[in-house]
Amino acid sequence: MTAADPGADPGADPGAGTRAAPGSAARSDSGSDSGTGSGTRSDSGSGSGTRSRSDSGSGSRSGTGSGTRSDSGSGSGTRSRSDSGSGSRSGSDPGSRSRSGSGFDLHLELPAEGARRTALARALRSAVRSGRLAGGTRLPPYRALAADLGLARNAVADAYAELVAEGWFTARQGSGTRVAEGVAAAPAPAAGAGPPLERPRFDLLQGKPDPASFPRGPWATSARRALAGAPTDAFGPGDPRGRPELRRALAGYLSRTRGVRTGPENIVVCSGFANGLRLLASVRPRDWAVEAYGLPFHHGILDAAGVRPHPVAVDEDGARTRELPSRARTLLLTPAHQFPTGGHLLPARRAAAAEWARTTGGVIVEDDYDGEFRYDRKPVGAVQGLAPAHVVYAGSLSKSLSPALRLGWLVLPDALAEEVLAAKGLRESWASALDQLTLADFIDCGAYDRHVRRMRLRYRRRRDQLVSVLAARAPQVRVTGISAGLHAVLELPPGREADVLTAARAAGLALDGLSSYRHPAAGPAPSREGLVVGYAAPPDSGFTRALDVLAEVVRRAVNG
């Protein structure tokens, strides 16, 4: 018997070659075995009965010699089984089973009239022309597509063969049928779209940790342990507070490293700080005090929530908390490392903020966005430790590990916890339970502490290199905000920021001006100008060159 499959599938994965065992059988990887030797087996006992099996179709097997198996035992009856390419099974056993072949889903709409093969070929060409089927896309085996579309196998096989002949598709043994490279249309540019923006050569934008330093190995180890030990309820609807394992780990870590006073019951896991800020904006009164300098993205979140902002002046010692507006009932604060100016809040100002919250019944939202990365000073504890009943401590992994993980947390006072959970909802799009379990293990096994300490050393060296190059090449520029964090501020003379930014972009540098972080409601344009330079993310291979270009741009612009 030959091993050929009538109507070979150009979309399947054909094997190649044959393998034969001496004296008994030849096996073809196209899916059939034929026994050419003496493969007879006979079992006899009392009574009569025979059992035979025949497999046909793709993956068929038959014996052309004495390949019959006969089982004779007590009782009578005959059982036969035939397996065809569609996976059907039949015999004297009651019931039958069928299953569709494996493949890939492909959405096609065929007209109701006309020859099926012609309509299918036209639909496939149209999908390739439009770019919906890109070059290299693997197509489903013709049997699977025929079953999905309700067509005859030969119609699909013929359509595939036609498009292969025309050059739309390619078919190779072992890789199936694919869309040919270079025949799909490029996406049409949007109406009115200009030329694509040229990517800057050197990315010195703030707020980005080093992506190459993500601890892949330790994280993968924690992920394997977390998945292996995950309780069954981790794969069902969870607690909107977050996984208890992570909340316990965070409570211990934050208490030990940041002086936060909390238990697991007051921690709510969210999808990053932005998600937490949205939740808080939805439950707090509309009047918020905000630092005069801050992240425009956060300003936009509060604006979208209908918040009325009341900017608070900022200097080298952080926000002037003794000047908080009387109408404000919530204060958004970055005390450990004011963003983006870089000052840390003086003890007297921290105490003043806590006293304001206690006397007015207000709430402080403490954004501890990069509190782990400090270089030239002792650790600064969280303001939350001064007034746990009036401070929401907010943190995330965006700077310490990666913004791709989308994991953050809110440490909430008792009075706010239920309101925030109600705003979050029972089926809110929570952070992945498996990522939460992984982070819990990552903290508990000490890997998170080790990573933070390693990155603290790396970022400090980066900062020192930045300061050293600028001191040598542009000594007239003052570098501030460098005692912590992942960025520095280069102070510029009044009126020079715009010129320096223009020159920097022309030189291939991506960075921001300090004035772009000033809150729109903070009054007239400030006299303070500068550049906000991120030094954590650039690769080692390009960082030295980026600093050389930056120093030269600043020197020329400042000297005129």
N, C-alpha and C positions, 0 to 999 in steps of 0.2 A: 504494500500500500504506500502511496506517495504521501509526502508531508505537506503538499501544497494546499493552501487555503483558497477556495474559489472566491475570486474577487478580493485580491490582496489589498490591504488598507494602507494607502499612502500616508494616513495620519497616525498610524500605529508605530510602535517601536520594533521594527523587525530585527531579529537577531541575525547573527551570521555564523556560518560554520556548522559542522556536525560533530557528534562525539559518539563513538561506538565502543561497546564492551565486547571483547573477543568472544566469539562463540555464542552470543545470546541476543543482543539487541543493538540497534542503531538508533541514535537519538538526534533529532534535528531541533535546533533552537527556534525554528519557526513555529514550534508548538505541537509536534506529534512524535510519538514513539512507535516504532514497529518492531515487533519481535520476529527475528529471522531465525533464531535457533530453537532449541528445544526448551521452551519455558513452561513445560507442563507441571502442574501441581495437582495432586489428587488426594483427597482425604475421604476415607470411607469408614462407615460405621453401620450400625443397625438402622434399618429403615431406608427410605429413598428420598432423594431430593437433590437438586442441583442449584448452583449459584453462578451466575455469569455476569460480567460487567463489560459494557462497551462504552467507550468515550469517543465522541466525534466532535467535529467543529474545531474551533481554535483550541489548541491544547488537547487534541484527540490522541487516543492511545488504542492500539489494537494488536492482536497477535496473529501473524500470518502463518506461523508454524503451529506447534501444539502448545499454544499459549493459553489454553483454557484452564480455569480454576473451577474445580467441582468439589463441593462440600456435601458429603452425604452423612446425614444424621438421623436421629429418630424423628419421625413425623414426615409429612410430605408437603410439597409445595415448591414453587419456583420463584426466585427473586431476580429481577434484572434491573439494571440501572443504565441510563444513557445520559451523558452530560454533553450538551451541545454548546456552541459558542455563546449562546445567550444566557447560559447558566441554568437552563431548565433541568429538572430532575423528575423522572417518572419511574414507576414500578408498581408492584403489587401493594406496596405500603400505601395506606390511605393518605391523600393530600398530595399536593405538588407545590413547587416553589419556583419563582422566576425572579431574576434580578437584572437590572440594566447594567451594561458594561461601564467600566471606569473611563473617565476622560476629563475634559475641561468644559466649563460652561461657556457658551457663546450665544449672545443674543442676536438673532436675525429675524427680520420681518419679511415674509414672502407673500406676494400677491396670491389671491385665491385662485386665479385663472392662469392658464398657460402651462407649458411643460415644466415639471418640477426641477429637472436638472438645469435648464436654462435660467429659471428664476433664482435658483440657489447660486449659480455662478455669477449672475448679475449682482445679487446681494453681497456676495463676498468681495467682488471688485469694488463696489461702492464703499464698503467698510474700509478697504485698504486706501482708496483714493482720499477719503475724508480724514484719514489719519487715525481713525478709531482702532484699527488693527495696525500697530506699528511694526516696523521692520524687525524681524527676529521673533515675533510673537508665535508661540506654538499653538497649533490648531488641534482641536479634539480629534481622536480617531474617528474614521468615517462611520464605524458602527455606532459609536456613542452619539454623534451628531444626527445620524439617521433616526435613532430612537428618540432623541429629543424633539426633532422636527416632524416626526411621523412620516418619514420618507423611506423609500426603498433604499437598501444599501447600495445597489448599483448606481442609483441616481447620484448619491453623494460621492461615491468613488469616481464616477465619470466627471463630476464637476471639479473635484480636486485635480484629477489628471489633466483636465483642460487648462486650469489655471497654472499648473506646473509647466505645461507646454508653452503657455503664453509668457512665462517669466514672472508671474505674480507670486507664485509659491515656489519653494524648494522642498525636495524630498530626499532624505538621506537615510541609509540604514543606521539604526541606533538612535536617531534624533527625531524621527517622525517628520511631519509636514509643518513647515513654518512659512511665515510671510517673508518674501525676499527683501533683503536690505536695499534701501534706496528707492523703493517704489512708492512708499507711503508719502502723502503730501505733508509738507511742513505746516504747522499751525499758522493760520493767517493772523497777522498782527491786528490788534484791536483798532477800531476806527479812531483816528486821531492820535494814535500812539506814536511817539517819537522813536528815535533809534535807541537800542538797548543801552542802559547805563554801563559805563566801563567800571569794572571792579577795581577798587583801590588796591595799590600794591601793598600798602601797610595799614593794617587795621589796628588803630589805637583808640577805638571807642571804649568807653567805660562799661563796667557792669558784667564783663565776661570773664569767667575763670578759664584756666588753661584746659581746653578739651582733650589735649593729648595726655594729660596727667590723670584722667579718670581711672580709678583703681579697678580695672576690668577683672583681674584675677580674684582679688578679695571679694569684690561684689558678686562675681559668679559663684564663688564658694558659698557665700551667705545665701544667695538665691537657691542653690541646690539644697542646702540644709533647710531653708524655710519651706520650700516646696515639699520636701520629703516629710517634714514634721508638721505640715499645716493641718489643723483640725478640719473636719468635714464642713463645719459651718463657715469656713473661710471662702467656700465656693458658692455660697448662697447670698441672699440679701443680708447686708451687714448692719452694724450699729452706725448711725450717722456720725457718732463721735469719732469713729475710726477703730481700727483693730486694737483690742486691749493690750496685746503684746507690745505694739509700738508706743501706745500712750504710757505704759509702765516704763519702757526704756527711755522715753523722752523726759518723763518726770525725774528720773534719776540723773540723767545727763545734764539737764538744764539746771537742776539744783546744784550739782557738783561744779559745773564750769561757769555758770552765769549768775548764780545766786538767786535763781527764781524759786519762789515759795509756792509749791503747787503739789497736787496729787493727780493721779491719772484721770480722776473723774472730772477735772476742770480743763482737760485738754481736748480740743477738737481738731482733728486732722483735716486739712483742706488741700486743694490743688494749687499750692503756691500762695505767696503773699497777696497777689492781686485778687485771688478768689476770696481770701479772708477779708480783705478790705471792702469788697463788694457786700459781703454778708454784714459787716459792721455798719456800713453806710445805710443799709436797708433797715436797721433797727434803732439807730441812734437819732436824736434830734438833728435838725438840719444845720444848725450853726456849729461849724468846726473851726478851731484855730489851727492853722497850718504854717509851717516854716516858710519864710519868704523865698527860700531856695529849696527846690525839691524836684522829684522826677515828674516830667510832664505827663507820663502815662498814668501816674497816680492822680494827678490833678484831673485828668479826663475821667477816671473812674468816679471820683467824687462829684464831678460836674454832671455826669450822666445819672447819678442817683439823686440829683436835686439838692446837693449840699450847698450851703452858703459859706464860702471860705472867708476867713479873717486872717490875713497874713501876719506873722510875727517876725520881727526883725531878727537877723542872724549876724553874728560876728565871729571872730576867731575862737571864741569860747562857746560856740553853739547858739541855740535859740535864747532870746532874752525872755525867760519865763516869768519875770516880774512884770512884764508888760502885756500879759494875756488879755484879750478883749473880754469885756464883762458879759457879752451876749453868748460867748462860746460855751458849749457844754461838752465838747469833745476836743482833745488836742492830739494831733498827729505829730509824733516826735521821733527823731533819730539821734538819741543821746550818746551812743557809744562812738559814733563817727558821722557827724552831720553830713547829709548828702545834699550837694556834692562838695561843699566848701571844706569839709574834713575836720572841723573842730570837734573836740569832745566836750560834753556838757560839764561845766564846773560843778563841784559838790553843792555849792550854795544854790545854783540854779536847779539842780536836781531836787533838792529839798523844797524849793519854792514851787516847783511843778507838782510835787506830791501834796503839798499843803493846799494848793489851789484845788486839786481834785477832792480832797477831804472836805474842805469848807463849802464848796459849791455843789457837791454831789456830782461833779463831772467825771469823765473817764479819759484817761490817757491811753492812746494806742501807740505802744512802743515798737517801732520797726527796727529790729536788731539785724539788719540786712547783712552785715559782715563783721559781727562782733568777735568772731573767732580769730580774725587776722589782725593782730596788734604786733608792733615791732619795737618801739622805743619807749614804751611805758608799761606800767603794771596793768593787769586786767581790770577793766571797769565793770563792776557788777550791774545787773539790770535795775532800772528804776522800779520795776515791778516788786523787787524785794523790799522797797520802802513803803509801798501801799498796795498790797495784793488785792484789796477789795475795790480798788479804783483804777487799776492798770490792766490793760489787755496786752500781754506780751506776744509778739508775732515774730515768727522765724520761718526759714525755708532752707532748702538745699541749693538754691540757685547759684550762690557764690561759693559755698563750701564743697559741693560735689558737681552738680550739673543742673542747669535749668531744664534739661530734657526730662528729668525725673518727675517734675510737677508734683512735688511733695512739700507741704508747709504745715504749720500748726498755729493755733491760737490758744494761749493760756488765759482762760476767762474767769472773771469774778463770778461768784455764785449767782449774783443778780442778773447777769447777762447770759449765762450758759443756755437756759431754756429758750430765750428769745432767738439766739443765734441758731440753735438746733431747729427751731420752728422755721426760720428763714431758709435754712439749708434744705429742709424737706426730707421726707422718708426715702425718696428714690432719686436724690440729686446725683449728678454725675460725679461720683466720688473718685478719689485717688484709688488706683489699683490696690486691691487687698494683698496681692502677691508682692507688689513693691513695698507695701507697708511692712509685711512680714520680713522681707529681705532687709529693710532698713533697721528693724528691731534687732535682728541677728547681727547686723553690721555694727550697731552700737554696742550690744551686749558683749561681743567677742573682742572689743577694743580696736577693731579695724578703723572705725570712724575717727577715734582719737589719733591713731597713728597717721592716718591720711591728713588730718588737719595740721598736725605738727610738721609733717613733711612739706606740705604746701606753704605753710607759714615761712619756713626757711627759704623755699624757692622764690616766693613772692618778695621776701625781704631783699634777696640778692638782686632781683629784677629792679626793685625800687632804688637800691643803692646805685645800680648801674645807670639808671635814668638821671639821678641827681648828680652823679659824677660827670657824665657827658655834658649836661647843661652847665655845670659849674665851670667846665673847661672851655666850652665853645660859646656859651651865651651867658656870661656871669651877671649881666645886668637884669636877668629874669629871676624873680623870686619863686621858688617852688614851695608850695604849702600843702597842708592836709595829708602829710606823708607818714604820720605816726601809726596809721592803721589802714586797712582796706586794700583795694585793688586799683586805685587810681590816684593821681596827683593833680593839683591845680597849679598852672603856670600863670602867675600874676603878670598882667600886661599894663602898660601905660594907658590912660584913658584915650579912647578913640582909635585904638590900634587893633582891636579884636577882629573886626570884619576883614581888614587887610591881611592879617596873619592867616585867617581861615581860608581866604581865597588863594593865597600862596601855597598853603598846605595842601589843598585839594589839587592844585595844579601839579604839585610834586608827588601826587599819588598817596597822600596821607588821609586817613579817615579819622576825624576826631571832632569834638564838639566845643562850642564856645560856652563860657560860663554864663553869659547873659541868657542863653536859651533855657536855663533851668530856673530862672526867676519867675515867680508866680505872676500871671497876668494881672491879678488884683493887688499886687504889691506896690502900685504907684508908679511914678515916672521912672524912666530908665536909670539904672544905678550907675554910680561912678566907678564901681568895681568891675573890671573886665579881665578876662583870662581865657585859658584853654583847659579843658578837662581831658586828661590823658590817661587812658587805660594801659597798664603795662603787664597784665597777667596773661592775656590770650595769645599774643604773637608767638609763632614757632621760634625755637632757638636759632634756626638757620637765618631768620630774617630780622631778629630783634635788634642786633647791633646796627645793621644798616638802617633800620627804621629810626633809631635814635640819632644817627648821623644826619639823616635827612631832616628830622624834626629840629635839631639844633641849628642847622644851617638856615632853615626857613625862618625860625624865630629870630635868629641873629640879624638876618637881612631886613626883616620886617620892622624890627625894633629900631635898628640903626638908620632905617630909611635909605 
